[in-house]
Amino acid sequence: MKELPIRIRLEKESGKTLYEQLYEYIREEIRTGSLLPDERLPSARFLSDSLQVSRTTVDMAYGQLVAEGYLTAKPKSGYFVNATEGQYNTGMTAEREKARQVPKEEESAFRYDFSPTAIDMTHFPYATWKKITKNILVDAKSRMFALGEPQGDEELRTTICRYLHGSRGVNCEPAQIVIGAGNDFLLLLLEKLLGRHVPVAMENPTYTRAYRIFRSFAYPISLIPMDEKGICIDRLRESGAQVAYVMPSRQYPTGISMPIGRRMELLGWAAEAEGRYLIEDDYDSEFRYKGRPLPSLQASDSQGRVIYLGTFSKAIAPAIRVSYMVLPYPLLEKYRSECSFISSTVSRIDQTILNEFIRDGYFERYLNKMRKVYRTKHDLLLGEVRGWEKDFAVSGENAGLHILLTDKRGRDEESLVRAAQKADVRVYGMSAFRMTVTGSTEKLTNEVKIAEERKGKNSPATVILGYGSLSETEIREGIERLKKAWR
Amino acid sequence: MKELPIRIRLEKESGKTLYEQLYEYIREEIRTGSLLPDERLPSARFLSDSLQVSRTTVDMAYGQLVAEGYLTAKPKSGYFVNATEGQYNTGMTAEREKARQVPKEEESAFRYDFSPTAIDMTHFPYATWKKITKNILVDAKSRMFALGEPQGDEELRTTICRYLHGSRGVNCEPAQIVIGAGNDFLLLLLEKLLGRHVPVAMENPTYTRAYRIFRSFAYPISLIPMDEKGICIDRLRESGAQVAYVMPSRQYPTGISMPIGRRMELLGWAAEAEGRYLIEDDYDSEFRYKGRPLPSLQASDSQGRVIYLGTFSKAIAPAIRVSYMVLPYPLLEKYRSECSFISSTVSRIDQTILNEFIRDGYFERYLNKMRKVYRTKHDLLLGEVRGWEKDFAVSGENAGLHILLTDKRGRDEESLVRAAQKADVRVYGMSAFRMTVTGSTEKLTNEVKIAEERKGKNSPATVILGYGSLSETEIREGIERLKKAWR
C-alpha cells in the first residue's frame, strides 16, 4: 500500500469541497500511474482518520471513483484500482471498439458509377453563393443570430410559395409552408401531425429512404403495385391505407409520370373518406426533356388532401439542408396547436442566403444552366444506347437524371449487374427498390404477399443508369464497356 | 352561354397537348372574368364537335378544372363556373383566413422583461464569425456542398468530444456523438431509439418544451417531485418509469444542483433494470458564479445509462442550430442499425464554421467574456434584492441566468406577477413550469395526483427573475419598480 494519505493536502479554503479535492487527487494518481492496477487503497476509516476529514467525505470520494470505474469495491477487502485505461475499461471494450468506427458513406469503388442519385456540382455558382453570404453577414447583427419562426422565416416562405406556384402550379399561402432541415426531418414532423399507427400506402418499387422512415414510424405499410400510369387505384383502395406516399411527377425509380386521369382517380380516393391524405414527394420535377410537365398533384387538389413535399438538396446542393412542405389547412391547424413549439431546424442565416439566391433570380439561372447540362448528358446517353432495342427496352427517358433498361433476352438482374461490375461499371438493379418486409410486429401478410408478387421472378430484369454526376466522356466510355459486358 | 368555342384556337404543333390548351384557355377566361360565376359552359359533346377534338380531350380539361375548383359539375345540367376567387374559394375560406396568419413569437410588451430564457447577444464576436465563414467559403468547393455524415462531420464531433471532456468531464468517443439541428430534433431521433410508449419520468417543475416533446411522443409521463437535492428517487422508483429526463447540473427552473450523493442514487436507479436510461439535459452548465461545478452526470456513469444532451444555442447564439447528444453504446448500435440513414440536419458549412470557432479558441474566449458579463449582472441583481429577506427567500443564485424569489408573506403568485405587470415589469411565475396533465388517453391518474399535489396551494408563491438580456440599468430600474410594486 502506498503512502497515499501523507501526500494529500486538503485545503478548506480552496473553493473546492474536501470530497472533491480527495476525489481529484486519487483520480490523478490513477491516471498518471502512481497508483497501479489492482493496488489496494487505504480503508475509508484509516484515510478519514489520517486526513482528519469525516468518513462521509472519504466514502463519497471513493463512491464517485467506483462509479466512474477507477476503483472496484470488493466486499470485506476494500477498494482496488482498476486496469490502467481507467474509465475506458469497464467491461464494454469489444462493444465499444466495434462502435468506435463511424461507418462511412460507401464510396464508389467503380471507375464508372451510373448512380441515379448523384448530381453534377461542377456548375454550382459558388462565387454567387459566397457573395450573398458575405453581404448578409455584413449587415447581420443580433437579429440574424436570433431564433426565427418555427415554421421558417416569412420572407423565405413567401419566396418558396411564389416559386412553387410559378413552376409547379402549387396553390398555397406562405402560411401553409413549413421549412425544415431535410425531408427526413419534415417526415418526422409529419408523423406527429398524422398520428400513430396510420396505415400508409407506397408505390412499389419506391424511394428506399422514405420507406425506411415510415418503417421507423411503425406505420403499417402497404406496397401497391403500379401499372404504366402509376399506382393502381384498385389495389390502393383494397389496402385500407389512410395515407399514400406518391411521386406523381416522376415516380422514383420507375420514371413514370402519372397522367391526369390517374391523378384524378387518386384525388378521388383521397376524398372518399375523412382524414385521408396524399403525400406528394415532388423530389425531381426540375428536369424534363420532353413534353410539358404536368403541374403538381397539389395543383389539382381542391379538397385539401395533398401534403406537398419538396427540397433544394437536389436542385441546388445536398449541403443546402432546406426542404419544405405545404400543409393542407386541417393539418396546418394541427401543426399550429401541437407542433409549432418545435424550433426551426434551419438557421436564419441559411434561410436568408437561400431566400436571396432564389428571389434575385440566381436559382432560376442555375436551373436553366443545369437543364442544358443534363439535357446534353441525357441526349448523349440515349444516343449511346440507340441500337440496343433488341436487347433492352428503354424507359423513364423523358425527365430526371436516370433511365431504365429492361432486359428482353430473359437474363436476370444479378448477372447484368455483375457483368457490368466486372467491367468496372456500376449500374443499379431495380430489385433494390422493390420493397419486402421482414421482422415487423405489424400485420403485414398482405404486404408480404404483394411484395413477393412484385419482387417477381416474373417481371423482366431492369437496371437503372443515372448520369447526373458523370462527364460526357465517362458516359461514352461507360456505355462502351457495358456494350461489351452485356453482349 | 358564351360563344366560347369559336374563339379557341387549338394548335396541334404547339408543344402542348390539346387537353392542356383547352384547360388553360378556359382557366384564363375564368381568371380574367370573361367567364362569370355560375355561367354554364358548353356541353362536352358540343365542344368536342365544335373544336373537332375527341370527347376525352374535353372531358379531361373539364375534369381538371373541376378538380381545381374552377368549375362545378352538376349532374344532368352541365358544368358551371365557380365564384370569382376560383380555386381559393372552395368552402374553406374561414378556416383559411384563420390559418393564414402565422402566429408570431410573443414580443414582450413590458418595459422590463426578466425573461429566464433570453440571452445577451451584444458581445457576440460577429466579426470573428464572419471572418471564419468567409475563409471557409473561399476554400469551399463541392466537398463543402456535399451531404456530410448522418451523425455529423468527424472534425466537429471530435472537437465537441474534447470540449465536453475538458469542461464537463464527459467520457465519450467522437463516434458516440450525434449532431442535430436543435434539441427538439435530437429528441425526435431519440424517440426512435428508445421506442414507443416508453414511460418517462420528469422532474416537476421542469422544462416546458421537453415536456411537450415527450407528450407528442405519446409517452406516459410521470411527474416526480423534487426536494432540495433534486428529483426524489423513491418517487421515481414508484413511478415505473423506464427513462428519466433530468437536469442535474442546474435544474430548470428551480436552479437546484444535484449533489453527488443523489446522482449516485439516480445512477443506481438506472442500473437496477435492463433498458433504463437517464437523459441528462446539460443545457446551462457554462455559467456558474459560486463553487466549482460538478462534472456532468455522464462523467459518473460507468454503466452506459446516461444520454447526454447539450446545445450551442444558448452558449453561442440561438441561430446556431447545433445540438449534440452522446449515446451510450447499446443505443449507438441501435442508431447505427435503424436511424443512421436519416440525413444530417446541419449543413457541412455550418458544422465547419462552428468547428473552427471552437477549435481555434474563440468559443472559450467568448465564454470567458460572457461569464464576466453575466456575473456582473448577477451580482448587481443580488445586490439589488439584498434587504428583501423579510419578504422573499432567494434561491438558484449560484449559476445560470435567473434567480428565484419565494414569497414569505403568504401572497399568491398571480398577485405578485400582476402587481409587477402594472409597473410595466414582467416576472415569471413558477406555476407555469409545474406540469399538469389534460386530455390524454394515457393512464395518468398518478401523474395528475402528483401534479395537483405540486401545483400546490400549499407551496409558497415563487417568481423567477431572469437577467440574461437586461442591461445593468434595466436591472436596477426594474428592481426599483418591483420594490414599490411588491411593498
Interface residues (C-beta under 8 A of the other chain):
Chain A: G15 K16 T17 Y19 E20 M60 G63 Q64 V66 A67 E68 G69 Q87 Y88 T90 M92 E95 R96 K98 A99 R100 Q101 V102 P103 K104 E105 M121 T122 F124 Y126 W129 K130 T133 K134 L137 V138 A140 K141 S142 M144 F145 A146 L147 G148 E149 Q151 E154 R157 N171 E173 P174 A175 Q176 G180 A181 G182 D184 F185 L188 L189 K192 R196 R209 R212 I213 S216 A218 I260 G261 M264 L267 R292 A299 S300 D301 S302 Q303 G304 S313 A317 P318 A319 I320 R321 Y329 P330 L332 E333 R336 E338 C339 S340 F341 I342 S343 S344 T345 V346 S347 R348 I349 D350
Chain B: G15 K16 T17 Y19 E20 M60 G63 Q64 V66 A67 E68 G69 Q87 Y88 T90 M92 E95 R96 K98 A99 R100 Q101 V102 P103 K104 E105 M121 T122 F124 Y126 W129 K130 T133 K134 L137 V138 A140 K141 S142 M144 F145 A146 L147 G148 E149 Q151 E154 R157 N171 E173 P174 A175 Q176 G180 A181 G182 D184 F185 L188 L189 K192 R196 R209 R212 I213 S216 A218 I260 G261 M264 L267 G291 R292 A299 S300 D301 S302 Q303 G304 S313 A317 P318 A319 I320 R321 Y329 P330 L332 E333 R336 E338 C339 S340 F341 I342 S343 S344 T345 V346 S347 R348 I349 D350
